[in-house]
Amino acid sequence: MIKYAIDIDGTICDNTWGNYEEAVPNLERIDYINYLYESGNEIKMFTARGSATKKDWFEFTKKQLESWGLKYHHLIMGKPDADIFIDDKAINDSFWLWKKQKISNTGKNSKVSKFFDRVAISFNHISQDVDLLDKIELLGRNLSNTISNRGKIFFAGNGGSFGDSQHIAAEFVAKLNIDRVPLPAIALGTNTSSTTAIGNDYGYEQIFCRELKALGNKLDYLVVFSTSGESKNIISLQEIAKSIGIKSALITGPNKNSKACKLSELVLNTPEGFNDTASIQHMHIAIGHYICEVAQKPFI
């Protein structure tokens, strides 16, 4: 859940400079705020109405918002505490990803539009998370240094994260956007004969770590994708990496207390408020592309 603080005058309605009874709502923006509300976020509406005249506009404003069909949790006459502020006086108002309404032939709101709106919002949160951006940049440099020191990059994951590990490994070995030398990267578990043999003889929890034992050394670096951070085969893999002396990074979801988080030297948590697997994996593949872009730079 994300806490949004949204100004009223000039943001969700025109600015009437004190003639609040004449305010005309921006129904497109109101519809978008309702979408944020229905998605489980906390909505705080705020206003400075009456700050100069000392007139109490609370009840009037409350009824006005209700007449506009706005869904929210709190109405605050002043500035509240929140994670994100949307205000016509703030720089992010004109750049905010306001929903562009798309109407289907049946006259209903487009589901596909709302789906990609949510994707866009998740990426917007990454772009504002300075700590996460620093970690993404650091991971790219770590991988670049590993390759410069004659090490290899190992990737691993389950399900969609397995697909991500293969995808990003391919970007290293082939190329990403520009021609350069191939870079040493391996997605663990891609040899199905080995994977099924290990799973059958030693158990599914060992499918990645036995491969790492065979191929890895302390010059290498391990990157694991896990939306939950609780997969047993990923945890076993991280434990083996530690025993060999291989440094590891975890690209995971919002949960900062998972078992996998505790076993990684570097943890990249995607923003809170986007807890479903699909949203997490959208962000993971973009992070993977960027770390490859950083890692390959010295080799172009």
ChimeraX attribute file (.defattr): number of C-alpha atoms within 10 A of each C-alpha:
attribute: neighborCount
match mode: 1-to-1
recipient: residues
	/A:1	14
	/A:2	18
	/A:3	16
	/A:4	22
	/A:5	23
	/A:6	25
	/A:7	24
	/A:8	23
	/A:9	22
	/A:10	18
	/A:11	19
	/A:12	24
	/A:13	19
	/A:14	15
	/A:15	17
	/A:16	13
	/A:17	11
	/A:18	13
	/A:19	8
	/A:20	17
	/A:21	10
	/A:22	12
	/A:23	18
	/A:24	15
	/A:25	22
	/A:26	14
	/A:27	15
	/A:28	14
	/A:29	18
	/A:30	21
	/A:31	20
	/A:32	19
	/A:33	22
	/A:34	17
	/A:35	17
	/A:36	19
	/A:37	19
	/A:38	12
	/A:39	14
	/A:40	12
	/A:41	18
	/A:42	19
	/A:43	21
	/A:44	21
	/A:45	26
	/A:46	21
	/A:47	20
	/A:48	14
	/A:49	20
	/A:50	14
	/A:51	12
	/A:52	8
	/A:53	8
	/A:54	8
	/A:55	9
	/A:56	12
	/A:57	15
	/A:58	15
	/A:59	9
	/A:60	12
	/A:61	18
	/A:62	15
	/A:63	11
	/A:64	16
	/A:65	18
	/A:66	12
	/A:67	10
	/A:68	15
	/A:69	14
	/A:70	20
	/A:71	19
	/A:72	20
	/A:73	10
	/A:74	14
	/A:75	20
	/A:76	15
	/A:77	17
	/A:78	13
	/A:79	15
	/A:80	17
	/A:81	10
	/A:82	14
	/A:83	10
	/A:84	14
	/A:85	20
	/A:86	21
	/A:87	21
	/A:88	17
	/A:89	11
	/A:90	11
	/A:91	10
	/A:92	13
	/A:93	17
	/A:94	13
	/A:95	9
	/A:96	12
	/A:97	13
	/A:98	16
	/A:99	17
	/A:100	13
	/A:101	15
	/A:102	14
	/A:103	12
	/A:104	12
	/A:105	8
	/A:106	7
	/A:107	8
	/A:108	9
	/A:109	14
	/A:110	14
	/A:111	12
	/A:112	10
	/A:113	15
	/A:114	17
	/A:115	11
	/A:116	11
	/A:117	17
	/A:118	17
	/A:119	16
	/A:120	12
	/A:121	15
	/A:122	20
	/A:123	17
	/A:124	14
	/A:125	16
	/A:126	17
	/A:127	11
	/A:128	12
	/A:129	13
	/A:130	11
	/A:131	11
	/A:132	17
	/A:133	15
	/A:134	11
	/A:135	17
	/A:136	21
	/A:137	16
	/A:138	16
	/A:139	26
	/A:140	22
	/A:141	20
	/A:142	19
	/A:143	23
	/A:144	23
	/A:145	15
	/A:146	19
	/A:147	22
	/A:148	14
	/A:149	11
	/A:150	10
	/A:151	20
	/A:152	22
	/A:153	22
	/A:154	23
	/A:155	26
	/A:156	27
	/A:157	24
	/A:158	17
	/A:159	9
	/A:160	15
	/A:161	23
	/A:162	19
	/A:163	17
	/A:164	26
	/A:165	28
	/A:166	21
	/A:167	16
	/A:168	25
	/A:169	24
	/A:170	18
	/A:171	19
	/A:172	22
	/A:173	15
	/A:174	17
	/A:175	18
	/A:176	16
	/A:177	8
	/A:178	10
	/A:179	10
	/A:180	16
	/A:181	12
	/A:182	15
	/A:183	23
	/A:184	18
	/A:185	24
	/A:186	22
	/A:187	24
	/A:188	24
	/A:189	24
	/A:190	15
	/A:191	10
	/A:192	9
	/A:193	10
	/A:194	15
	/A:195	20
	/A:196	15
	/A:197	13
	/A:198	20
	/A:199	15
	/A:200	12
	/A:201	11
	/A:202	12
	/A:203	13
	/A:204	15
	/A:205	17
	/A:206	22
	/A:207	24
	/A:208	27
	/A:209	24
	/A:210	20
	/A:211	17
	/A:212	22
	/A:213	14
	/A:214	8
	/A:215	13
	/A:216	21
	/A:217	15
	/A:218	14
	/A:219	16
	/A:220	24
	/A:221	24
	/A:222	25
	/A:223	24
	/A:224	29
	/A:225	27
	/A:226	27
	/A:227	27
	/A:228	21
	/A:229	24
	/A:230	16
	/A:231	17
	/A:232	14
	/A:233	19
	/A:234	25
	/A:235	24
	/A:236	18
	/A:237	27
	/A:238	28
	/A:239	17
	/A:240	18
	/A:241	24
	/A:242	15
	/A:243	11
	/A:244	16
	/A:245	15
	/A:246	19
	/A:247	20
	/A:248	24
	/A:249	23
	/A:250	26
	/A:251	30
	/A:252	27
	/A:253	27
	/A:254	20
	/A:255	17
	/A:256	16
	/A:257	11
	/A:258	16
	/A:259	16
	/A:260	26
	/A:261	24
	/A:262	15
	/A:263	20
	/A:264	22
	/A:265	11
	/A:266	18
	/A:267	23
	/A:268	24
	/A:269	22
	/A:270	27
	/A:271	23
	/A:272	14
	/A:273	16
	/A:274	21
	/A:275	16
	/A:276	12
	/A:277	14
	/A:278	13
	/A:279	19
	/A:280	25
	/A:281	21
	/A:282	14
	/A:283	20
	/A:284	24
	/A:285	18
	/A:286	14
	/A:287	22
	/A:288	22
	/A:289	18
	/A:290	18
	/A:291	21
	/A:292	23
	/A:293	21
	/A:294	18
	/A:295	24
	/A:296	24
	/A:297	13
	/A:298	13
	/A:299	13
	/A:300	9
